[in-house]
Amino acid sequence: MDCIGIICNSDLRESAALADRIRMYLQENRVSCFTAKDGEHLPETCECALVLGGDGTLLHAAKTVLERQLPLLGINLGGLGYLAEVEVGGVCEALDRLLAGQYTVEKRMMLEGEVVKGGQVIMRDTALNDIYIKGTGALRSYRFRNYVNGEYLSTLTADGVILSTATGSTGYNLSVGGPIVSPEAKAVLMTPIAPHSLVASRTIIFSGSDRISVAIGEGRTGPAEDIAFVRFDGSQGVSLDTGDLVRVSKSERCTNLIKINHISFLEVLRKKMSES
């Protein structure tokens, strides 16, 4: 590679220091290097980007390079870091493999969602991990009417609903008791958040080709405004009223993750679980 970008998490002090260390290492190997807070400000000559931070930093970076489909290599400065491929202690070795072409690129499925109000689509966004819909807390219970490929599935009474990819199964989905799915699977997981029924407490796993819609039902006291909100990979939420609809499907685009370490998902999972 002749040109590599670095995406830093400005909230982490060690991110800037590590970026300087990587920049010097790359320059010594006659590789051009550019640093930015997100992928939008990296020059077109960059062939990949190193993402310094935790999984949240990588999720944000994935959106900013989505149009360019720039491959990303995560270097973990956060917590568990399921998405980050490299720990800080292995940075130099990872860079050597990257420059030598000893890596593969793994394509991760993404979700595309749109918010519909009054029959009009008011926003669209993508997510690598998940799209979740949650009540605002003003009411004691929330009703979510779920449809799959246009067919009614169920009405769920819960605090919220998570729609996640297999990659996102180790994120919010896992924290509320959802299953872990191999990231290579092309699937959409629907997991309730604090369901008010034992029957509806299980995750449903759909094919990646299925189109899922969640309609916001009436609250306990009838129709209401700002009854819930939707977030895409934890980004700033959009308010939802009774009757609004969130439609979710597999995105035509994907996130390209660079794989340096040739270890299985099970080995990564075993390691991360022992650290938690």
ABEGO torsion letter per residue (X at the ends): XABBBBBBBAABAAAAAAAAAAAAAAAAAGBBBBBBABAAABBAABABBBBBEBAAAAAAAAAAAAAAGBBBBBBBABBAGAABABBAAAAAAAAAAAAAGBBBBBBBBBBBBBBBBGGBBABBBBBAABBBBBBAGABABBBBBBBBGGBBABBBBBAEBBBBBAAAAABAAAAAGBBBBBAABBBBBBBBBGBABAAAABBBBBBAABBBBBBBBBBAAEBBBGABBBBBGGBBBBBBBBGBBBBBBBBABBBBBBBABBBBAAAAAAAAAAAX
